[in-house]
């Protein structure tokens, strides 16, 4: 890619431009991290030359992307250094967010937005014949998560930095992220996600901060010279954790926090004796074992080996992180007595809950603290966010596996349990059933398991759900015994999403319109969107709103044609369901509706059916057969519906493969109907529902998770409600739910099921989808048949509403205008005030000073 303009522009920079003036300060124009157009262009050229080793004659589009990314990282690193220095000088309390998943999306575009120079960089590149948007597409998105959990963590890091809260995100630097999804003959096929194949411009490796993590072995107890009982863990093997930092900038502020991800490396990479003896595999066996820990996101844990690796991953990153927290704290305070006063550690679901036992081990075994003080510090450091109402998602580990892999931690957990249950017995004497439910250990004999959610509840100062309904159900059902024991621990924190990525970056057309009408304050105060209500009845504003949605639909339609080779009608209703494939999320119910419409048209070709484009996206866990069969059914229905000329294009179905953050930004901007139809009482919160509504999509949904609060905020008249409520679900199950009763009494439902059963969507193979049909007809765990008619009737109301163009647009505007509550800034502000008790720490940006030019070894390790 030979770009003469960049070559010419580079030659014009004279040597004196980089000299330090006599004043000792670097002028803004001469600062290598300056923000002027001249400084930006020079930075990109420098990084192209000295980072990529190319000039414009040899540079590829990827080289230019890397030059842009490194140029932006340089600017963030400078602010990161000042941020860290400020936090130390201000003696700040720090939030440590522990999460097994971080789905950050692409970094470069988001960083340009938060630095406020997106358009400036676009202009600089365009003057040289380059298009920023095209180059940003070259960034390989890190797939370090499965779905909502990781996307929420990403939103929270963005808000922590924007609100100027000292914070560090901790996780795993998976070499292979969530798999890349391909669709082959309608089936999901998984390919490795080699997101690091071409390197990562954004991370900084810090091998000098490596930590040592132990596994296996045994413990030895003894009495020390002071007469204290001590335990020494003799591991079978050890692994090093190497930290890699990625800067996380706040919007419009100088604060740059970090995401610190840990890579596993062997503590003994090469066994020379084994090599010399001819055992070549044995010579590198330890290296292979160690590096497997951070090799791939969430292994399939259907096997014993998969379970063991998953536990190893969780302990590895938690141990690395806690050792890092302690190291930083001791350097600053030379004592751990006030660790809980200066550190707020948030457990993002049960995955990092082993941290409670690990912090106890570090305090009592390594730092010689007595149990009572260590427990007081531990309980006051940790807080626990529960993200699930599904019992199978509350992690439980075999005691045998736990003891073999983490023998010292099992001892500590038994001690925690003994002390905890002693207090429970005092409170509830003789209530053995309650004691059994509260115990950290489940079962008897060889089948005992460690309950990680119980450990998190006992060892945390606060426990929060992620939507009002979810928290209520935790208190009444999933964690009822813990709520009755300590109701003051429980608090609700409804999830939120960052408006920077999910509206400002993802939907620039709509963002520009909003800013033009109400100013830009909404970007950091989403409640400002309420000012849009005054335009909801303005004909010209409605027209512009529709034109923006139409333009976004055209972009998505072009993507669908390019990727799926399907032409869709951009005047049709874009009906979208994109999320992880799971039975409780009920993509299958959506498919039943598509087939219902298909049958109606086949029965009566002249029936007035609203044209719809059904868009699906999402990945099924590799070992989840039923979810993968649902993907196959979606694609099989698409193959029939899309190629049926009698439908005259009124129905189109597209399954977009390899759904990820970058793709979702385009989908949310174009969506008109958001499918949020999980079985009531199953979805903890959801954040996709918020992103859709923020971008002006209307919701069809059950009263589940955050849908309840979204409906309250946008108004019942602007939300399409369907299905049973949570109490009705519980009541129906208690009476004995029989799906056959609903099936036998509904002729349209019978017709849909029979069409699938006869092989109409499977080339005559009547057995292909039999497992799905059997699960519906004889079990229907997630009550699709019970909600079918309500869902179909509500979809008919959607069709009627969509035909009333002006009113639909009004509803769309009001959905966006009333989404202020669902900002991650609001959620993080609540966490800060009510759980973490931390305050913002503004960072003043400073130019280089003579002191910065001095080379010396610092005593501060940050």
N, C-alpha and C positions, 0 to 999 in steps of 0.2 A: 504494500500500500504506500505508494510514493506520494508524499504530500509536500509540494514545493513551498506552499505558504508557510508551513511550520519551519522549514529549513531557512527560509528568508527571514522570518521573524526571529529565529534563534541568533542569526549572525548580527542582528542589530544591537544585541546586548553588549555594552562595552564593559571592560574589566572593572572600571571604577564603580559600576553599579553595585558590586558586592563588597566594597570596602566599608569598614566601620568608621564613621565620622569621628572627629576629635572629641565630641561631646561624650563619647562612650555609649551612646544609645544608637540603636539601629533604626534608621528612618523606616516608616511604614512601607514605602515603595521598595526599600532595599532589603527588608526583612524577607527571608526565604519562605516564611509562612504568612506573608501578607495577603490581603484580600482584594487588592486592586486587580484590574484586568491584566495589567502588565505583569504583576507578580504571579498571578495564576498561570498565565501562559508560559512564563519562564519556568515555573515549577513543573509543569507538565512536560516541557521539553527536557529539563534536567532529569526527571525520572524516566523519561523514555531513553535517554542516553545512558545514564549511570545506573538505573535500576534494571532496565530491560536489555541494555547493551545493544540498542538499535538506534539508527537514525531514521529520518522519515523515508529514506529510500527503501529500507528493508522492513519497516514496521508493519505489522498486521493490525487489524482492528482489535485483537486481544491485547497487543502491546500498548495500544493507545488507552484501552480500558485500564490496564495495570498502571499506566502512568498517571491517569486521573485518580485512581483509587489511592495510590501511594501519596499523591499530592494532598489529597484530603486527609489521609491518615496523619501526615506530617503536621497538619494544622491542628488536628485533634490531640496528638501527642503533646504538643506544646501546652495546650490547655489542660491536658491531663496532669502534667507535671505541676502546674500551678494549683490545680484542684487538690492533688494529694498534699502539697505543701500547706495549703490553707486548712485542710481538715486536721492536720497535725498541729498547726499553730493555734487553731481554735479549740483544740481538745474535744473534738466532736465525737458524739456517739454514732456508731456506724451500723447500718442495716446489712446483714449478710443473707442473701436470698439463695437457698439451696434447692436446686431443681435438677432432676434427671433429664429434663428436656428444655431446650431453648430453640424455638423456631423463630429466628430473628428475621428471616427474609434476606433480601439483598441489602448489603450495608451501604453501598456508595450513594445511591439515590436518596436514601433516608438521611445520610450524613449531610449531603448537599442541602436538603430541605432544612435540617436543624441548624446548619451553619448560616442559612439565609442567602446562599449564593448559587442556587440551582440555575436561575435564569442567567446569572452572570457567566457561569461556566458554559452554559449552552451558547451564549453569544460569542464567547472566546473561541469555542470550537467551530461554530458555524462560520465565523470569519475566515477560518482556515479550511473550510470545505468538509468539516466533520459534523456528524449529528450525535449529540449527547445520548438521546434515547436509544439509538442503535448500538452505541458502545456499551451502555449499561446492560444491554441484553447479554453481553459476553460474560457477565459475572455468574459464576456457578453458585447457586443458592445452597447454603449449608443446611442439610435436612436433619438437624439435631433434635428431632422430636417426632411424635406420632400424630399430634393433632392439637386440640384446644389447650391442653395443659402447657405445651411449649409456646403456643402463640400468646397465651395470657402472660407467661413469664417474660416474653419479649416486650409486651405492652407495659408491664410494670417496670422493667428496667428503663424504658423510655421516659415514663412519668417520674420515676425517682430522680433521674438526671434533670428533667425539666423543672421539677419542684425544688431543685438544689439540695437534695437529701444525700448525705454521704452514704454510698452503697456499693456493694460488690455482689455480682452474681457469680455463683459457683456451679459448675457442672462438669461434664465429661466431653473431651475433644474426640468424639467418635471419628475414627478414620473413615468409616463408611457410615453415612447417615441412613435415614429411612430409605428403603429400597426405591429404585426407579421403577415405576409401574408401566408395563406395556400391556396392550390388549391384543391377544393372539387368538383368532377365531372366537372372539367374544369373551375369552377367559383372561383373568388377570395373570400376568407373568411377571416375576420379580427379577430385576437386574441390580447388581451392586451400585450403590450411589457413591461414585468415586469423586466426591466433591473437592478433594485435595489434589487431584491429578496434576493440575497446573499451578499448585501452590495457593497461598492465601495472602493477598496483599495487606490484609487488615490486622493480622495477629502479630504479636511480639513474643518471642520465646524468652523465658527467664529461667534457664537451667540452674542458676545459682540458688534459686528458691525451691529446689526439688525437695520432696518429702519422701520418707520411707514408710511403706505400708506392709504390715505383717499378715501372713495367712497360715492357717493350720498349726500343727505342732501340739504342744501341751503347756500346762502351767505348773509352776512349782511354788509352793507356799513356804514362808519362813518368818522368823521373828528377827527384826533388825537389832542393831546395837542399842537402840533406845527402847527396846521392848515392844515395838509396834509390829502388828501382823501385816505382812507384805506378800504380794503375789508377783511372780515374775513369769512373763509369757515367753516361752521358748518356741519361736515360729519354725515351721517346716521350710518356708521360703519367704523372701521379701521382694517387694516391687517398689520401684521408684515412681513417683508422680512428678511430671514436669509441667509447670504452669505455662499456659499461653494466654496472653491478655489481648482483648479486643476493646478499643475505646468505645464508650457509649455516650454520645453527646446529648445534652438537653437542648430543647428548642429555645432559641433566643437568649440563652444564658451562656456563661463561660464554663459552667460545670461539665466535666467529662468524667463519668464513672467508668468502671471496667467490668467486663465479663471475663472471669478467669476460668478457663477450661483446662482439665488435667489429662495429660497423655501418660499412659503406662509404659514404662521402660524397665528392662531387666536390670537387676542389681548385679548380675553376673552374666554378661552377654555371651561369653565364649569360654567353654571348658577345654583348655588346651590339652589336658591329659586325655580326655575322651577323644579328641580329634587325633592325637598322636596314636591312640590305640585303634584307630579305624572306625570309631563310632561317630560318624559325621553328623547324624541326626541328633545324637545325644549331646554333641558339642554345642548345639544351639537350642536345645530343648527348653532351657530356662528362659531364654529370650522369647521363644515362641509362646510359652505359657503366659509370660508377663504381658506381652503386647496384645494378646487376645482380649485382655480386660477392656481396653479402649478401642478394640478393632471395629465393632459394629453395634449400632443402636439396638437395644432390647432384643436379645436373641429369643427365638422361639422357645418358650419354657415348658413345652409339652414333654420334654425329655429330662432325665436327671441331670445330664450335662448342661442343658439349657438353664435349668433352675439354678445350678451351682454358679454358672457364669453370671447370671443376673444378680445374684446376691453378692458375688465378688465385685461387680461393677458398682453396686450401691455403696458397699462398704469402702471401696477404693476412693471414690470421689468425696465421700463424706469425711473419711479419715484425713485425706489430703487437705481438705478445706478447713477442718477444725484445727489441724496442726498449724496451718497458715494463719488462721485467726489468732491462735495463741502466740505464735512467733511475733506477729505484728504488735500484739498487745504488750508482751513482755518488753520489747524494744522501747515502747513508749512509756510504760509505767513501772517496769521492773518488778511486777507483782501481778498475781492473778486474782487477788482478793476482790477487785472491783470489775472483774470481767463482765458480769451481768449488768453493770451500770453503764458500760461503754459499748456493749455488743447486743444487738437484737438479731437473733438467728431465726429465720422463717423456714419452716419445713413445708415445701410445696408438695403436698400429698404425702403418702406413707413411704415413698421410695427413699427419702433421706432420714427416716425415723431411727435408723440404727445409730444416728448421731447422738442420741441421748445416752446410750450405753457407751459410745466411744468417748464422749466428753467426760463421762464419769471415769473411764479407764485412764484417760490422759491426766485428769486432775489427781486421782488417788494413787495410781501406779507410777506415773512419770514425774509428777510434780509434788508428790508426797503430802497431799491434802487429806484431812480426815473426812470420813464419809458425809457427816452432817453438813459441813461447809460446802463440800463438792456438790451435794444434792441441792442445796439451796441455790447455788450459782447456776447449776444446770436447769432447774425448773424456771429460773427467772431469766435465762438467756433465750429459751426456746418458745416459739409459738407454732401452732400446727393448723394448716389449712386442709380441710377435708374436701375432696373433689368428687366424691362418688356416693351413690346410694345403692350400688350393686354390691351385694355381699362378696361376690367372687373377686371384686377389685380391691377389697381390704386385705392387704397382703398377709399371708401366713406362711411361715417357713418351718419345715421339718426340724424338730429338735436335733435329730441325728445329723442332718446336714449342717445346721447351725453350729453344733458342737465340734464337728470335724473341721469346719472352716474358720470359725471364730470362737475357740474354746473359752477365752477369757471373757468375752462378751456374754456368753451364755451364763457364766457364773454370776456376772454382774446383774443380768436380767433376773435370774432367780433370786438374788438378794433384794433387788428393787421390788420384785413381786411379793416376797416374804414380808417386807416392811409395809408395803401398801396394803396387802390383804389383812395384816394385823390391825390396821386402822379401820378397814372396812368391817371387820368382825366386831369391833367395838361399837360401830355405828349401827350395824344390822346383825345383832347376835342371833345365831341359829338359822340365818337365811342362806343356806348352803347353795341354793340355785343362783342367787344373786352373786355370791362370791365366785361361783364357777364362771358366770358370764363376764365378770370384771377381771378375772385372772389374766395375766399376761401369757399364761400357758394354757392351751386348749387340749382337751383329751387326756387319755390315760395310756399307760403302757408304751408300746413301740410306736404308736401313731400320734404322739404329742406334737404340737405345733406352737411356734412363737407367734403371738398376735401383734403385728407391728402397729396397727391402729391403736390398740390398747396401750402399747408402750408410748406412743406419741401423746395420747391423752394424759397419761400419768405424769409424763416428764415435761409437759408444757404448761406455761402460765395462762395461755389463752388458746381456745379452739374456735375456729370460725368456719362456717359454711359460706357458700359463694352466691347465694340468692336467698331471698326471704323464705320462700317455700322450702328450699333445700335445708336451710338451718333449722326450720321448724320440724322437718322430718328427721333430721339428725337427733333433735331433742326428744322427739316422740317415739322414734323407732330405732334407727341404726346405733345411736350412742345414748340411748335413753338412760341406762344405768349410770353412765358417767355424768349425764346432765342432772339426774336426781342427787348424785353424790356431791357435785360441785357446780351448781347452776351459774355461779358468778364467772366461771371460766368461759362460758359460751357467748359468742357474739356473731352477728351477721356482717359480712362484707360482700355485698353484691359486686360481681365482677364488672369490669369496664374495659374499654378498648381505647387505644391512643388515636386521637383525631389526626395526628400528624401523618402516620402511615395510611390509615384507613379512609381518610377523606382528602387531606391536603395533597399527599403524594399519589394516592390511588385514583383519585377522581379530579384531575386538575380543572376540567371544564366547570364542574359544579362548584368547586372551591373558589374559582375566580368569580363566579356569579355571586356567591354568598358574600365574599369579601367586598365586591363592588357595592352591594346593597347595605351591608351592616358593618363594614369594617373588618379588621383582621383580629380583633380581640377574641373571637370564638376559638382560635387555634389553641389558646391556652386556657380558655374559660368557655367550655362547651355550652353552658347555660345561655350564653349570648345568642345561640341559635333561635331562642324564643322570639327574637326580633323578626324572624322570617314570617311569623304568623300574620303580620300586618299586610304581607304580600300574597297571602293564600287566595284571596279573591280578586287579585289584580289580573285582568285578562292578559296583558302583555307579559307579566312575570310568568304566568302559567305557560304561555306559549314558549317563552325562552326555556323554561324548565323542561318542557316536553322535547324541545329541539336538542337539548343537551343529552337527555336520556336516549333519544333516537340516535344521536351520533355515537354514544357509547355502545348501543346495541349493534350498530353497523360495524364498529371495531371488533366486537366479540363475534359477530357473524362471519367476518373475514377470517378470524382465527379458527373458527369451527370448520369453515370450508378448507382452510389450509391444512389443518391437522386431521380432521375427520372426513374430509371430502363430502361434506353434507351441506347443501344449500338450504338456508333457513330464511323464512320470511321475517324481515325486521319490523313488519307491522303486526306480527303476531305477538301474543302475550309471552314474555320470557319467564317461564315458570322454573325456578331453580332450587335444587337440593344438592348442596356440596358440603360434605363432612365425612368423617370417618365412617366406613361401612360397618354397621352393627345392627343386629336385629331390633334392639330397643329404639333405635333412631328411625326405624320403619320406612326405609327406602322402598320396601316391598309394598307397603300400602299405597305409595305414590304410583308404583307400577300397576297395581290393581285399578287405579283410577284411569290410567292411560288406556288399559285394555277395555275398560267400561266405555270410554269415549269411542274407541275403535269399533266396538260392537254396535254402538248406537248408529254410527255412520254406515256400517255394513248392513244393518237392518233397514235403515232409511237414508239413502245417499243424499236426500234433499233436506235432511234435518239441519237446522241452523246451529251448528257447533262453532263456538269461537275458535279461531285458529290459535294454536299454542305451539310453542317450542319448549320442550322439556329438556332441561340441562342437568346432568348429573356429574358429580366428581367426587372422588374419595378413594382411599386405599383400604383394603381388607387385610387384617393380620395374616401373614403367610400360612399359619396353621389353622385359620378359621374357615372351615370348609363351607358352612352355610352362607357366610358373608360373601365368599368368592362365587358361590352358586347364584346369589342375588345379582352380582355383577354380570354373570353370564346371562341371566334372564333379562336384565336391562338391555344388554346389547342384542340379544335375540329378538326382543320385542322391537328394538330400533330397526333391525334389519328388515323385519316384515313391514312395519308401519311406514318407514321412509321410502320403501320401494313399491308401495301399493298405489297405483295411479288413481284408483277410485276415491281415495281420500283427498285428491286434488291439493295436496300440500297443506291441508288444514292441521295435521298433526306431524310433528317432527320430534325425534328423540336423539340426543347426543350425549354420549358418555365421554367426558374429557379426561384422558389418561394423565397420570402423574400429577395429580392435583397438588399444588404447593402454594406458598405465600404469594409469590409473584403472579401466578395465574389467578389467584383468588381476588387480588386487587382489581383486575380487569373484569372479573365476573360480578363482583359486588356493584361496580359502577353501572353495569348494564342490566342487572336483575330488576324485574318488576314485581314478581311474587316470590316471597321467601318461604320455603317449606320447613316448618319447625314442628314436626308432628310426632315427636317421641311419645311413648306411653306415659301418661301422667304419673308423676312420682318416680321417674327413672332418670331424667336428665338433671344433673346438679344445677347447672346454670345455662351454659352455652354462651358463646361470644359471637358466633356467626350471626345469630339472630340480631345482635346489636349492630354489627357492621352492615348488614343488609338494610336495616331501617335507617341507619345514619345516611346511607346513600340513596334513600328515597324509595326503597322497595316496601311493599305492603306485606304483612305477615299473615299466612294461614297457619294456625298452630293450636296446640292443646294448651291447657293451663298447667304448664310444666316448666320447671326451672325459672329462668329470668323472663320467660314469656309472660308470666303473671304481672311482673312489674312493668314490662314494656307496654302491655295492654293498658295498665293503669295510667301510664304517662302519656301515651299517644291518644288515648280515648277508645272506648269499646267500639265506637262507630267507625274507627279507622283500623280495625283489626278483625280478621276473619277467624272466629273462634269455632273449634270443632272438638268432638270427642268427649270421653268421660273425664270427670275431675278426679283428683287423687282420692278423695274419700269414696267416690263411686267405684273406682278401681279396687280399693281395699274391700269394700262391701261386697262387690260382685265375686271377688276371689274367695271371700269368707263363706259366701253362700254355695260356692261350687260352680265356677264358670265352665259352661259347656259350649264350645264353639259351634257344635252341630246345630244347636237351637237357632243361632243366627244364620247359619248357612242354609238350613232347610226352609227358612221363612223369607229368603231374599232371592228372587228369581234372577236379578242382574248379577248378584254375587255368584250364584250357581253357574251362570253362563260364562263368567270370567274364569272360574276355576276349571270348568270343563274344557275350555279352549286351551288352557295351558296343559291340562292332563292328556288331551288327545294328541299332543305333539305339534300343534299348529305353529308354535314358535320354536320348534326344535327339529324341523325337517322330518316330522312324523315319529320321532323318538318319544314315546309316551313315558319312558322311565327317567329321562334326563332330569326333570324337575320334580320327580316324585318325592325326594326328601323335603323339599320346600312345602309341597302340598300336604304331605303327611303331618308336618309340624303345625300347619295351620288347622287342618281338619280335626286332629286328634289331641292337640295340646294348646297351640296358639298362646304361648307364654306371654306374649306382649300384646294380646287382645286386639289384633287387627280386625277380626270379624266383628267384634263388639263396636268398634269405631267406624266401620266401613261406611254405613249409610249416612252417618253424621258428616263424615268427611266428603262424601260424594255430594250431599246436599249443599254443603258449604262451598265446594268448588263450583257448583252451579251458580251460587250467589256471586262468587268471584267473577264469573263470566258476565253476568248481568252488570256488575259494577264497572268492569273494564270497558264496556260499550259506552258508558257515560264518561266521555273523555275528560271533560272539564272537572267533574267531581273526583274522578280517579286522580287527576293531577293535584287537586286540592288535598286529597288524603295523603298523597305522596309528600307534598310540601310539609304538611303537619307532622308526618312521621319524622322527617329530618329535624324539623324545628323543635321537637319535644324530646330529643335524645340526649339532652344535657346531662341527665343523671348517669348515663352509661359511659362516661369518660373514665379512663383509667386514672386520670389526675384526681378525680373525686374519690375513687376507691383508695388510691395510695395516700391521699390526705387523711382519710379515715384510719387506715392502718397506722400512720404516723402518730396520730393523736390518741387513738384508743388502744393500740396494741404495742407499738414499738416505743412510743414516747420519745420521738426524735424531732429535732427542729431543722428548718432549712439553714444552710450555711452558704451564703452568697460568696462567689469567687470573683475577685477582681483580676481582670486580665492585665498583665504587665508586659511591656516590651523588654527586651534583653537589657541587662545592666552590666557594668564592669564585673560585678560579683559572679554573674553567670559565665563569664569568660574564663574564670579561674578553674583549673583542673585539680580536683582533690577528691579523696575518697570520703564518701559520706558515711556517717554512723547510723543514718536513718534507713531502715529497710521497709519499704512500703510496697 
